Amino acid sequence: LERLDAEVRVVECPSCEDALAWLANEPVPDLLLLDLGLPGMDGLQGLARLRATAPSMPVVVLSASEDTSRIRQAFAGGAAGYIPKSA
């Protein structure tokens, strides 16, 4: 993403807990990409906590899972989009 636009700032967090801690001290980003397979809490639980922390922030899920029920759950949980890793 940084190579596409020099104005883009990319921050990587190794877990949902780290992302939540980062969000507590930074302005809400324009976009958050969430891997549902991050260590720590369940990815859908992480999505719910991220959405509660920053309701206006779009969260796009990136996941190896192409299970339609998991995709529906992500959208029901407030995901703005879902990108399977195979894409």
ZAMAR-842579 format. One record per atom (N, C-alpha, C): residue number from 1; residue in one letter; atom name; x, y, z. Coordinates in steps of 0.1 Angstrom, whole numbers. Example, Ala and Ser with C-alpha at 12.3 -4.5 7.8 and 13.67 -1.06 7.14 Angstrom:
<sites>
<site i="1" aa="A" at="N" px="132" py="-57" pz="78"/>
<site i="1" aa="A" at="CA" px="123" py="-45" pz="78"/>
<site i="1" aa="A" at="C" px="132" py="-33" pz="78"/>
<site i="2" aa="S" at="N" px="128" py="-22" pz="71"/>
<site i="2" aa="S" at="CA" px="137" py="-11" pz="71"/>
<site i="2" aa="S" at="C" px="129" py="0" pz="79"/>
</sites>
This chain:
<sites>
<site i="1" aa="L" at="N" px="8" py="-12" pz="0"/>
<site i="1" aa="L" at="CA" px="0" py="0" pz="0"/>
<site i="1" aa="L" at="C" px="9" py="13" pz="0"/>
<site i="2" aa="E" at="N" px="19" py="12" pz="8"/>
<site i="2" aa="E" at="CA" px="28" py="24" pz="8"/>
<site i="2" aa="E" at="C" px="35" py="27" pz="-5"/>
<site i="3" aa="R" at="N" px="37" py="16" pz="-13"/>
<site i="3" aa="R" at="CA" px="43" py="18" pz="-26"/>
<site i="3" aa="R" at="C" px="33" py="24" pz="-36"/>
<site i="4" aa="L" at="N" px="21" py="23" pz="-34"/>
<site i="4" aa="L" at="CA" px="11" py="28" pz="-43"/>
<site i="4" aa="L" at="C" px="9" py="43" pz="-41"/>
<site i="5" aa="D" at="N" px="11" py="48" pz="-28"/>
<site i="5" aa="D" at="CA" px="9" py="62" pz="-25"/>
<site i="5" aa="D" at="C" px="18" py="66" pz="-13"/>
<site i="6" aa="A" at="N" px="26" py="75" pz="-16"/>
<site i="6" aa="A" at="CA" px="36" py="80" pz="-6"/>
<site i="6" aa="A" at="C" px="29" py="86" pz="7"/>
<site i="7" aa="E" at="N" px="16" py="90" pz="5"/>
<site i="7" aa="E" at="CA" px="9" py="96" pz="16"/>
<site i="7" aa="E" at="C" px="3" py="85" pz="25"/>
<site i="8" aa="V" at="N" px="3" py="73" pz="22"/>
<site i="8" aa="V" at="CA" px="-3" py="62" pz="29"/>
<site i="8" aa="V" at="C" px="6" py="58" pz="41"/>
<site i="9" aa="R" at="N" px="0" py="58" pz="53"/>
<site i="9" aa="R" at="CA" px="7" py="53" pz="65"/>
<site i="9" aa="R" at="C" px="2" py="39" pz="68"/>
<site i="10" aa="V" at="N" px="10" py="29" pz="68"/>
<site i="10" aa="V" at="CA" px="6" py="15" pz="72"/>
<site i="10" aa="V" at="C" px="12" py="12" pz="85"/>
<site i="11" aa="V" at="N" px="3" py="7" pz="94"/>
<site i="11" aa="V" at="CA" px="7" py="3" pz="107"/>
<site i="11" aa="V" at="C" px="3" py="-12" pz="109"/>
<site i="12" aa="E" at="N" px="12" py="-20" pz="112"/>
<site i="12" aa="E" at="CA" px="9" py="-34" pz="114"/>
<site i="12" aa="E" at="C" px="8" py="-38" pz="129"/>
<site i="13" aa="C" at="N" px="-2" py="-45" pz="133"/>
<site i="13" aa="C" at="CA" px="-3" py="-50" pz="147"/>
<site i="13" aa="C" at="C" px="-4" py="-65" pz="147"/>
<site i="14" aa="P" at="N" px="4" py="-72" pz="155"/>
<site i="14" aa="P" at="CA" px="4" py="-86" pz="155"/>
<site i="14" aa="P" at="C" px="-8" py="-93" pz="162"/>
<site i="15" aa="S" at="N" px="-17" py="-85" pz="168"/>
<site i="15" aa="S" at="CA" px="-29" py="-91" pz="174"/>
<site i="15" aa="S" at="C" px="-40" py="-81" pz="175"/>
<site i="16" aa="C" at="N" px="-52" py="-85" pz="178"/>
<site i="16" aa="C" at="CA" px="-63" py="-76" pz="179"/>
<site i="16" aa="C" at="C" px="-61" py="-67" pz="192"/>
<site i="17" aa="E" at="N" px="-55" py="-74" pz="202"/>
<site i="17" aa="E" at="CA" px="-53" py="-66" pz="215"/>
<site i="17" aa="E" at="C" px="-43" py="-54" pz="212"/>
<site i="18" aa="D" at="N" px="-33" py="-57" pz="204"/>
<site i="18" aa="D" at="CA" px="-23" py="-46" pz="200"/>
<site i="18" aa="D" at="C" px="-30" py="-36" pz="192"/>
<site i="19" aa="A" at="N" px="-39" py="-40" pz="183"/>
<site i="19" aa="A" at="CA" px="-46" py="-30" pz="175"/>
<site i="19" aa="A" at="C" px="-55" py="-21" pz="183"/>
<site i="20" aa="L" at="N" px="-62" py="-27" pz="193"/>
<site i="20" aa="L" at="CA" px="-70" py="-20" pz="202"/>
<site i="20" aa="L" at="C" px="-62" py="-10" pz="210"/>
<site i="21" aa="A" at="N" px="-50" py="-14" pz="215"/>
<site i="21" aa="A" at="CA" px="-42" py="-5" pz="223"/>
<site i="21" aa="A" at="C" px="-37" py="6" pz="214"/>
<site i="22" aa="W" at="N" px="-34" py="3" pz="201"/>
<site i="22" aa="W" at="CA" px="-29" py="14" pz="192"/>
<site i="22" aa="W" at="C" px="-40" py="24" pz="190"/>
<site i="23" aa="L" at="N" px="-52" py="19" pz="187"/>
<site i="23" aa="L" at="CA" px="-64" py="28" pz="185"/>
<site i="23" aa="L" at="C" px="-67" py="37" pz="197"/>
<site i="24" aa="A" at="N" px="-64" py="33" pz="209"/>
<site i="24" aa="A" at="CA" px="-66" py="41" pz="221"/>
<site i="24" aa="A" at="C" px="-57" py="53" pz="221"/>
<site i="25" aa="N" at="N" px="-46" py="53" pz="213"/>
<site i="25" aa="N" at="CA" px="-37" py="64" pz="214"/>
<site i="25" aa="N" at="C" px="-35" py="72" pz="201"/>
<site i="26" aa="E" at="N" px="-42" py="68" pz="190"/>
<site i="26" aa="E" at="CA" px="-40" py="73" pz="177"/>
<site i="26" aa="E" at="C" px="-54" py="78" pz="171"/>
<site i="27" aa="P" at="N" px="-53" py="86" pz="161"/>
<site i="27" aa="P" at="CA" px="-66" py="90" pz="154"/>
<site i="27" aa="P" at="C" px="-71" py="78" pz="147"/>
<site i="28" aa="V" at="N" px="-84" py="77" pz="145"/>
<site i="28" aa="V" at="CA" px="-91" py="66" pz="138"/>
<site i="28" aa="V" at="C" px="-85" py="66" pz="124"/>
<site i="29" aa="P" at="N" px="-80" py="54" pz="119"/>
<site i="29" aa="P" at="CA" px="-75" py="54" pz="106"/>
<site i="29" aa="P" at="C" px="-87" py="53" pz="95"/>
<site i="30" aa="D" at="N" px="-83" py="56" pz="83"/>
<site i="30" aa="D" at="CA" px="-93" py="56" pz="72"/>
<site i="30" aa="D" at="C" px="-98" py="42" pz="69"/>
<site i="31" aa="L" at="N" px="-90" py="32" pz="72"/>
<site i="31" aa="L" at="CA" px="-93" py="18" pz="69"/>
<site i="31" aa="L" at="C" px="-85" py="9" pz="78"/>
<site i="32" aa="L" at="N" px="-91" py="-2" pz="82"/>
<site i="32" aa="L" at="CA" px="-84" py="-12" pz="90"/>
<site i="32" aa="L" at="C" px="-86" py="-26" pz="83"/>
<site i="33" aa="L" at="N" px="-75" py="-32" pz="79"/>
<site i="33" aa="L" at="CA" px="-76" py="-46" pz="74"/>
<site i="33" aa="L" at="C" px="-74" py="-55" pz="85"/>
<site i="34" aa="L" at="N" px="-83" py="-65" pz="87"/>
<site i="34" aa="L" at="CA" px="-83" py="-74" pz="98"/>
<site i="34" aa="L" at="C" px="-82" py="-88" pz="94"/>
<site i="35" aa="D" at="N" px="-72" py="-95" pz="98"/>
<site i="35" aa="D" at="CA" px="-70" py="-109" pz="95"/>
<site i="35" aa="D" at="C" px="-77" py="-117" pz="106"/>
<site i="36" aa="L" at="N" px="-87" py="-125" pz="103"/>
<site i="36" aa="L" at="CA" px="-95" py="-132" pz="113"/>
<site i="36" aa="L" at="C" px="-87" py="-142" pz="121"/>
<site i="37" aa="G" at="N" px="-75" py="-146" pz="115"/>
<site i="37" aa="G" at="CA" px="-67" py="-156" pz="121"/>
<site i="37" aa="G" at="C" px="-56" py="-151" pz="130"/>
<site i="38" aa="L" at="N" px="-57" py="-138" pz="134"/>
<site i="38" aa="L" at="CA" px="-46" py="-133" pz="143"/>
<site i="38" aa="L" at="C" px="-46" py="-140" pz="157"/>
<site i="39" aa="P" at="N" px="-35" py="-141" pz="163"/>
<site i="39" aa="P" at="CA" px="-34" py="-148" pz="176"/>
<site i="39" aa="P" at="C" px="-42" py="-140" pz="187"/>
<site i="40" aa="G" at="N" px="-45" py="-146" pz="197"/>
<site i="40" aa="G" at="CA" px="-53" py="-140" pz="208"/>
<site i="40" aa="G" at="C" px="-68" py="-143" pz="207"/>
<site i="41" aa="M" at="N" px="-76" py="-133" pz="207"/>
<site i="41" aa="M" at="CA" px="-90" py="-135" pz="206"/>
<site i="41" aa="M" at="C" px="-95" py="-140" pz="193"/>
<site i="42" aa="D" at="N" px="-107" py="-146" pz="193"/>
<site i="42" aa="D" at="CA" px="-113" py="-150" pz="180"/>
<site i="42" aa="D" at="C" px="-115" py="-138" pz="171"/>
<site i="43" aa="G" at="N" px="-113" py="-140" pz="158"/>
<site i="43" aa="G" at="CA" px="-114" py="-129" pz="148"/>
<site i="43" aa="G" at="C" px="-127" py="-121" pz="148"/>
<site i="44" aa="L" at="N" px="-138" py="-129" pz="150"/>
<site i="44" aa="L" at="CA" px="-151" py="-122" pz="150"/>
<site i="44" aa="L" at="C" px="-153" py="-114" pz="162"/>
<site i="45" aa="Q" at="N" px="-148" py="-119" pz="174"/>
<site i="45" aa="Q" at="CA" px="-148" py="-112" pz="186"/>
<site i="45" aa="Q" at="C" px="-139" py="-99" pz="185"/>
<site i="46" aa="G" at="N" px="-128" py="-101" pz="178"/>
<site i="46" aa="G" at="CA" px="-119" py="-89" pz="176"/>
<site i="46" aa="G" at="C" px="-126" py="-79" pz="167"/>
<site i="47" aa="L" at="N" px="-133" py="-83" pz="157"/>
<site i="47" aa="L" at="CA" px="-141" py="-74" pz="149"/>
<site i="47" aa="L" at="C" px="-151" py="-66" pz="157"/>
<site i="48" aa="A" at="N" px="-158" py="-73" pz="165"/>
<site i="48" aa="A" at="CA" px="-168" py="-66" pz="174"/>
<site i="48" aa="A" at="C" px="-162" py="-56" pz="183"/>
<site i="49" aa="R" at="N" px="-150" py="-59" pz="189"/>
<site i="49" aa="R" at="CA" px="-144" py="-50" pz="198"/>
<site i="49" aa="R" at="C" px="-138" py="-38" pz="190"/>
<site i="50" aa="L" at="N" px="-133" py="-40" pz="178"/>
<site i="50" aa="L" at="CA" px="-127" py="-29" pz="170"/>
<site i="50" aa="L" at="C" px="-139" py="-20" pz="166"/>
<site i="51" aa="R" at="N" px="-150" py="-26" pz="162"/>
<site i="51" aa="R" at="CA" px="-162" py="-18" pz="157"/>
<site i="51" aa="R" at="C" px="-167" py="-10" pz="169"/>
<site i="52" aa="A" at="N" px="-167" py="-15" pz="181"/>
<site i="52" aa="A" at="CA" px="-172" py="-8" pz="193"/>
<site i="52" aa="A" at="C" px="-162" py="3" pz="197"/>
<site i="53" aa="T" at="N" px="-150" py="1" pz="194"/>
<site i="53" aa="T" at="CA" px="-140" py="11" pz="198"/>
<site i="53" aa="T" at="C" px="-140" py="23" pz="188"/>
<site i="54" aa="A" at="N" px="-142" py="20" pz="175"/>
<site i="54" aa="A" at="CA" px="-141" py="30" pz="165"/>
<site i="54" aa="A" at="C" px="-153" py="27" pz="155"/>
<site i="55" aa="P" at="N" px="-165" py="31" pz="158"/>
<site i="55" aa="P" at="CA" px="-177" py="27" pz="150"/>
<site i="55" aa="P" at="C" px="-176" py="33" pz="136"/>
<site i="56" aa="S" at="N" px="-170" py="44" pz="134"/>
<site i="56" aa="S" at="CA" px="-169" py="51" pz="121"/>
<site i="56" aa="S" at="C" px="-158" py="45" pz="112"/>
<site i="57" aa="M" at="N" px="-149" py="37" pz="117"/>
<site i="57" aa="M" at="CA" px="-138" py="31" pz="110"/>
<site i="57" aa="M" at="C" px="-142" py="19" pz="101"/>
<site i="58" aa="P" at="N" px="-140" py="20" pz="88"/>
<site i="58" aa="P" at="CA" px="-143" py="8" pz="80"/>
<site i="58" aa="P" at="C" px="-133" py="-3" pz="83"/>
<site i="59" aa="V" at="N" px="-138" py="-15" pz="85"/>
<site i="59" aa="V" at="CA" px="-130" py="-27" pz="87"/>
<site i="59" aa="V" at="C" px="-133" py="-36" pz="76"/>
<site i="60" aa="V" at="N" px="-122" py="-40" pz="69"/>
<site i="60" aa="V" at="CA" px="-123" py="-50" pz="58"/>
<site i="60" aa="V" at="C" px="-116" py="-62" pz="63"/>
<site i="61" aa="V" at="N" px="-123" py="-73" pz="63"/>
<site i="61" aa="V" at="CA" px="-117" py="-86" pz="68"/>
<site i="61" aa="V" at="C" px="-109" py="-93" pz="56"/>
<site i="62" aa="L" at="N" px="-98" py="-98" pz="60"/>
<site i="62" aa="L" at="CA" px="-89" py="-105" pz="51"/>
<site i="62" aa="L" at="C" px="-88" py="-119" pz="58"/>
<site i="63" aa="S" at="N" px="-91" py="-130" pz="51"/>
<site i="63" aa="S" at="CA" px="-91" py="-143" pz="57"/>
<site i="63" aa="S" at="C" px="-89" py="-154" pz="48"/>
<site i="64" aa="A" at="N" px="-82" py="-164" pz="53"/>
<site i="64" aa="A" at="CA" px="-81" py="-177" pz="45"/>
<site i="64" aa="A" at="C" px="-94" py="-184" pz="44"/>
<site i="65" aa="S" at="N" px="-103" py="-182" pz="52"/>
<site i="65" aa="S" at="CA" px="-116" py="-189" pz="52"/>
<site i="65" aa="S" at="C" px="-125" py="-183" pz="41"/>
<site i="66" aa="E" at="N" px="-131" py="-193" pz="34"/>
<site i="66" aa="E" at="CA" px="-141" py="-189" pz="24"/>
<site i="66" aa="E" at="C" px="-154" py="-195" pz="27"/>
<site i="67" aa="D" at="N" px="-155" py="-199" pz="40"/>
<site i="67" aa="D" at="CA" px="-168" py="-204" pz="45"/>
<site i="67" aa="D" at="C" px="-179" py="-193" pz="45"/>
<site i="68" aa="T" at="N" px="-189" py="-196" pz="38"/>
<site i="68" aa="T" at="CA" px="-200" py="-186" pz="36"/>
<site i="68" aa="T" at="C" px="-206" py="-181" pz="50"/>
<site i="69" aa="S" at="N" px="-207" py="-191" pz="59"/>
<site i="69" aa="S" at="CA" px="-213" py="-187" pz="72"/>
<site i="69" aa="S" at="C" px="-204" py="-177" pz="79"/>
<site i="70" aa="R" at="N" px="-191" py="-179" pz="78"/>
<site i="70" aa="R" at="CA" px="-181" py="-171" pz="85"/>
<site i="70" aa="R" at="C" px="-181" py="-157" pz="78"/>
<site i="71" aa="I" at="N" px="-183" py="-157" pz="65"/>
<site i="71" aa="I" at="CA" px="-184" py="-144" pz="57"/>
<site i="71" aa="I" at="C" px="-196" py="-136" pz="62"/>
<site i="72" aa="R" at="N" px="-207" py="-143" pz="63"/>
<site i="72" aa="R" at="CA" px="-220" py="-137" pz="67"/>
<site i="72" aa="R" at="C" px="-218" py="-131" pz="81"/>
<site i="73" aa="Q" at="N" px="-212" py="-139" pz="90"/>
<site i="73" aa="Q" at="CA" px="-210" py="-134" pz="104"/>
<site i="73" aa="Q" at="C" px="-201" py="-122" pz="104"/>
<site i="74" aa="A" at="N" px="-191" py="-121" pz="95"/>
<site i="74" aa="A" at="CA" px="-183" py="-109" pz="95"/>
<site i="74" aa="A" at="C" px="-191" py="-97" pz="90"/>
<site i="75" aa="F" at="N" px="-199" py="-99" pz="80"/>
<site i="75" aa="F" at="CA" px="-207" py="-87" pz="76"/>
<site i="75" aa="F" at="C" px="-218" py="-84" pz="87"/>
<site i="76" aa="A" at="N" px="-223" py="-94" pz="93"/>
<site i="76" aa="A" at="CA" px="-233" py="-91" pz="104"/>
<site i="76" aa="A" at="C" px="-226" py="-84" pz="115"/>
<site i="77" aa="G" at="N" px="-213" py="-86" pz="117"/>
<site i="77" aa="G" at="CA" px="-205" py="-80" pz="128"/>
<site i="77" aa="G" at="C" px="-200" py="-66" pz="124"/>
<site i="78" aa="G" at="N" px="-203" py="-62" pz="112"/>
<site i="78" aa="G" at="CA" px="-200" py="-48" pz="108"/>
<site i="78" aa="G" at="C" px="-188" py="-47" pz="99"/>
<site i="79" aa="A" at="N" px="-184" py="-57" pz="93"/>
<site i="79" aa="A" at="CA" px="-173" py="-56" pz="83"/>
<site i="79" aa="A" at="C" px="-178" py="-49" pz="71"/>
<site i="80" aa="A" at="N" px="-170" py="-40" pz="66"/>
<site i="80" aa="A" at="CA" px="-173" py="-33" pz="54"/>
<site i="80" aa="A" at="C" px="-170" py="-40" pz="41"/>
<site i="81" aa="G" at="N" px="-162" py="-51" pz="42"/>
<site i="81" aa="G" at="CA" px="-158" py="-59" pz="31"/>
<site i="81" aa="G" at="C" px="-152" py="-72" pz="36"/>
<site i="82" aa="Y" at="N" px="-150" py="-81" pz="27"/>
<site i="82" aa="Y" at="CA" px="-144" py="-94" pz="30"/>
<site i="82" aa="Y" at="C" px="-135" py="-98" pz="18"/>
<site i="83" aa="I" at="N" px="-122" py="-100" pz="20"/>
<site i="83" aa="I" at="CA" px="-113" py="-104" pz="10"/>
<site i="83" aa="I" at="C" px="-107" py="-118" pz="13"/>
<site i="84" aa="P" at="N" px="-111" py="-128" pz="6"/>
<site i="84" aa="P" at="CA" px="-104" py="-141" pz="8"/>
<site i="84" aa="P" at="C" px="-90" py="-140" pz="4"/>
<site i="85" aa="K" at="N" px="-81" py="-147" pz="11"/>
<site i="85" aa="K" at="CA" px="-67" py="-146" pz="8"/>
<site i="85" aa="K" at="C" px="-64" py="-152" pz="-6"/>
<site i="86" aa="S" at="N" px="-73" py="-161" pz="-10"/>
<site i="86" aa="S" at="CA" px="-71" py="-167" pz="-24"/>
<site i="86" aa="S" at="C" px="-72" py="-157" pz="-35"/>
<site i="87" aa="A" at="N" px="-79" py="-146" pz="-32"/>
<site i="87" aa="A" at="CA" px="-81" py="-135" pz="-42"/>
<site i="87" aa="A" at="C" px="-68" py="-128" pz="-43"/>
</sites>
